[in-house]
Amino acid sequence: MKTADLYIRVSTDEQADKGYSQRSQEELLRRYCDINKVNIRKVIFEDHSAKTFNRPEWQKYLNDLRKHKGQADLVLFLKWDRFSRNAGDAYQMINTLRKLGVEPQAIEQPLDLAIPENKMMLAFYLAAPEVENDRRALNVIHGMRRAKKEGRYMGHAPIGYVNKTDDGGRKYIAPKEPEAEIIRWAFKKIAEDTYNTEQIYKLAREKGFKGAKSLFWFVIRNPLYCGKIFVPKYKEEESRFVKGQHEPIISEELYYKVQDILDGRKRGQYRLKVASNATMPLRGFLICPKCGKLLTGSSSKGHTKYYSYYHCFDGCTCRFRADQVNERFVYELKKYIPKEEMIDLYKVVLTEAWNDQTNHLQNDRKQLLAQIRELEDKLSYIRDLLSSRKLDPEDFREMKAEYTGKLEKLEAKLSACDDNHVNIDQLLDRGLKNLLRLDYIYETGDVQKKREVISSMYPEKMTFDGFILRTNRVNEAVRFIYMINSELGENKNRTTGKKSNLSCEVGVRRFELPIPPTLSGCATGYHLINKEFSKCLSNENFVLSLF
């Protein structure tokens, strides 16, 4: 009587769709052994793909055959596709089993391999499941590629999104809070170009971002978050981005701005770091008055408590008490708080300056449209060259990829120009309200908020000589507020509002703004202030950055 081992293999899709359950296979194999008087030595259950023989249970079975050679004559399975779905690997494994004295056999597709002609049937039985696998894989590839071309995201939702199903049974991804808000915040922080990416990652972790640094880099480099789906290259088709059907977390303009910042950063380029010690918020903002290096900070233990100091290094002895420097900074900060009775004047000046400077947006839109048309003409031209065989296909692909990338960025900027509508009245109300309580915001805020106030007020580093804080430049908007406050104070001390022979004209180098009973009484001074504020707005929307 022959002895056989039963090999039972299933895969998830077949077990669910075709009914190839392990119990069903075992029942058929045992019935076959009973009818043919075959003794069963052991039963091997496998739940693994048949594309290769790197299957856990099969490898254990081979080791068992090598240790107990001659104890089994047959290894039985239901069909040849239970044995393998790769013809080349299957022939090699058949030879290996024969050397161990075991003959493989499919009970529903029996073959006597001693007959040469049966090897042709064996080739068919083995090749058919391999062809079926390849066709199924090809259908999946084409289906997924078609879905991506339509803008659908395939697979498990990335961080910040969640998988959902609509009423029609179609799957899609939707933003998931609070992860989406954290990602949106991270993009905006990088776009500000104040802190380095490492620090923003640490802050995102504190806000609740769950993931390693590599995942964070994947997020800030992934165009999926601005609504783009990447379609990879396949055969003769080029890779490209298509507009996704999912809701974007950030705008395209913000995404491309972040990419430009990340691509433009170099090693050694200084970025602000988040201070870990709340007693030294000015760390990294102060320059040594002796050697010109950035002052660092540390704490020393006294008899009863720790004392913090800003100090230099590498042999320089410059050293200042942190509490004294911090108090001096708050004193300087209060100079830039606007006078509450002049709030209406500030609103009028800023509103008119904003309107003057946002008129250029229409011209910017025209320039963007012209650049887009130029790139589209270039794309059309190189297509004509390709069709007339005057341009090599490889050169065409490189040029098309370059032009397409530029075109996507311009279209993103154009979309931002169309959608970027700011309610200046609400913005000014909130911003001026914050300026009125600037010292309170600074003194009650955490160390991160303090450093944000410092960096927005003082774009350049400061120097402290032991008595006075100095800097080359402050925020242009608050500089004018300081000038108006100081000039109004001087006029109030020198003159009275009853004198009618005072000139309302402004000198070349300083503001001479009298205190009028109404806004209409200081037209000349008002328009000059407006002009100066307009200069502030010429390079950037300082209202947005300040408030």
C-alpha positions, 0 to 999 in steps of 0.5 A: 500500500502506498503512502501519501501526504495531502497538500491543501492550499487556498488563497483569500480571493479563491476561498471567498469567490470560488469556494476552494475551502480547506475543508472541501479540498481535504474531504475530496483528497481523503475520499480519493485515498479511501477509494484507491487504498492509499495510506495518509501520512500527514496533511499540510495546510497552506494559505499562501500565493502559488506564484513561487515555492517560498511558502512557509508550510511548503518549505517545512514539508521539504525539510521533513521529506529530507529528514524522513526520506522514503516514508512517503510515496506521493504528495496529492493535491486537488489540481495542478494550480494548487501545486504551482502557478509558475511553470518554470518553478513547477518543473524544478520542484517536480525534479526535487520531489522525485529525487526525494522519492516522492511523486506529485499528483493532482487527483482531478487532473491525473497524469502518468508522467512516465508517458512522454506525451503526458508532459505536454498536458502537464505543461498546459495544466501548469501554464494555464493558471500562470496565464490566468494570473498574468491576465488578472494582474494586467487587468488590475494594473489597467483598472487602477491606472484608469482610475488614477487617470480619472482622479481617484485615489487607489489604496489605503488613505494616507495620513490626514485622509480616511477611506469612505464609500458613497451612496453608489458604492464608489470608494473615495478619500476625505479629509480626517480631522484633526490630522488634516488641520495639523498638515495644513498648519505644517504647510503654512509654517514652512511657507512662512520660511521662519523655522527649519523643517526639523523644528516644524516637525517637532512642533507638529508632533506636539500638536498631535502628528503621529508618524516618523520624520520620514512620514512627515517628509512624505507628506510635505512632498506629496502633491496629493494634499493639494488635489493632485494624483500622480499617474506613473509612467507605463510603457509608452505613456508618460508619467503625469499629474491629474486633478483628483476627485478628492477634497484637497487639504491645501491649495496648489499655490501653497504646495508649490510655494513650500516645494520652492522653499524646500528646494531652495534651502541650503546647508548652513542656512540659518533658520530660527529654532524653537527655544526650549527655555522660556526664560530666554526668548531672545536666544538666536535674535541677539548679536554679540556687540564685541565679535558679531556672533549670535549670542546663545543662552544658558542657566547657572545655579545660584544659592537659591535658584537658577539664573539665565544669561545670554552669552557668547562663546569661543573665548568671547566674554560677552555676557548679560543677565537674561531677565534684564535684557528681557525687561529692556525688550518689553520696554522697547516693544511698548514704543510701537503700540499705536495710540488708541485715539488714532485707530480710525486714522490707521484704518483709513491709511491702511485701507487706501494703501491696501487698495492701491497696492492690490490693483496690481493683481489684475496686471499679475493675472494678465502676465500669468495668462500670457506666460501660460499661453506662451508655454502652451504655444511651446508645447504645441510647437514641439508636438508639431516637430515630433509629428514631422519627425524633426524632434527625437521622441526622448527629447520631446518627453524631456521638454514636455515634462519641463514645460508641463511642470512650469505650466502647472505652477503658473496655473496654480498661481492663477487659481490663487489670484482668482480665489485670494479675496481678503476681507481687509476690514476684518483683518485690520480690526483684528490686527490693530486690536492685537497691536494695542495689546502687543505687550500683553500678548508678548508677556502672557504668551508661551515661548513660541508665541514670544519668538513669533512676535520678535521675528515679526517685529524685528526682521533683522538681528538686534544688538544689546550693549548693556543698556540699549537694544539696537537693530538695523530695521523693524517691521515697516508698518510698526515703524510708521506707527512709532513715527506717527506716535512720536510726532503727534506727541511732539506736536502736542507738547509744542503747539495747540490745536487753536493756532491756524498758521501752522503748516500742514506740509511734510518735510523731506526727512520727517513727518510733521503731522498736526493733530486735526479735529477731523481726518479731513483737516490733515490731508497733506500729512495723510496722503504722505503717510498713505504713500509711505504705507504703499511702499511697505506693500509694494513687495509683500502683503505686510498686512497679512504678515503682521496681523 
